[in-house]
Each structure stands twice: as structure tokens, then as C-alpha cells.
Amino acid sequence: MSNLIGFSHIIVISLILIAAFLAINLKDILSAVIALAASSLLMSLEFYLLQAPDVAIAEAAVGAALTTAIYIFAIKATKK
């Protein structure tokens, strides 16, 4: 059982790194914001796996939802 938990941590952290790499290197700003939201959502999953559900809920609410919405509204308000 412990190996399965360790393996899930490795998978989630690898996915966080991939999403963060995409957020940095994507040319389209909206795609980068979506990759950043995915990274934040995966971080909230990692916090939950680390048995910190309060931190996971805060990260999901603020990082994945609110911050992403603010970025998308800011992108829509700007001209190309």
C-alpha cells in the first residue's frame, strides 16, 4: 500500500512539472493560463494526498478557480 501512495505522489508531481513547463513555454496566453490552472489543480490534489484537505480546498478555490477567472477576464479585456 505504501508503494502505491509513493507512486501516486511521483505521478502527480510529474504532472505538476509538465503543466508548469507548458504554462511557461506556451505562446498563446489563454493556453498558458489554462496550463497554470491545471498545475494549481494538481497541486491541490497533491495537498490532499499529503493529508492537508484544508490547504487543498484553499488551493483549489483560490489558485485554480479565482485566479484563473481573473486572468481570463483580464485577457478578454485587453486588445490583441
C-alpha positions in Angstrom: 0.0 0.0 0.0 2.9 2.4 0.8 4.4 1.8 -2.7 1.1 2.8 -4.3 0.9 6.0 -2.3 4.5 6.9 -3.2 3.9 6.1 -6.8 0.8 8.4 -6.9 2.9 11.2 -5.4 5.5 10.8 -8.2 2.8 10.8 -10.9 1.1 13.9 -9.5 4.4 15.8 -9.1 5.5 14.9 -12.6 2.2 16.2 -14.0 2.6 19.4 -12.0 6.0 19.9 -13.6 4.7 19.2 -17.0 1.8 21.7 -16.6 4.2 24.3 -15.2 6.6 23.8 -18.1 3.7 24.2 -20.5 2.5 27.4 -18.7 5.9 28.9 -19.2 6.5 27.9 -22.7 3.2 28.2 -24.5 2.9 31.2 -26.8 -0.9 31.6 -26.5 -1.7 33.4 -23.3 -5.1 31.7 -22.8 -3.5 28.3 -23.2 -0.8 29.3 -20.7 -3.5 30.3 -18.2 -5.3 27.0 -18.6 -2.0 25.2 -18.0 -1.4 27.2 -14.9 -4.9 26.3 -13.7 -4.1 22.7 -14.3 -0.9 23.0 -12.3 -2.8 24.6 -9.5 -5.5 21.9 -9.5 -2.8 19.2 -9.5 -1.2 20.9 -6.5 -4.4 20.8 -4.7 -4.6 17.1 -5.4 -1.1 16.7 -4.0 -2.0 18.6 -0.9 -5.0 16.2 -0.4 -2.7 13.2 -0.9 -0.4 14.7 1.8 -3.4 14.7 4.1 -3.9 18.5 4.2 -7.5 18.8 3.0 -7.9 22.4 4.2 -4.9 23.6 2.2 -6.2 21.6 -0.8 -9.6 23.3 -0.7 -8.0 26.7 -0.4 -5.6 26.0 -3.3 -8.5 24.7 -5.5 -10.7 27.7 -4.7 -8.1 30.4 -4.9 -5.4 29.0 -7.2 -7.5 27.0 -9.7 -10.7 28.9 -9.7 -10.5 32.5 -8.7 -7.0 33.3 -10.1 -7.9 31.6 -13.4 -11.1 33.6 -13.7 -9.3 36.9 -13.0 -6.6 36.1 -15.7 -9.3 35.1 -18.2 -11.2 38.4 -17.6 -8.0 40.4 -17.9 -7.2 38.6 -21.2 -10.6 39.3 -22.6 -10.4 42.9 -21.6 -7.2 43.6 -23.5 -6.9 44.1 -27.2 -4.8 42.0 -29.5 
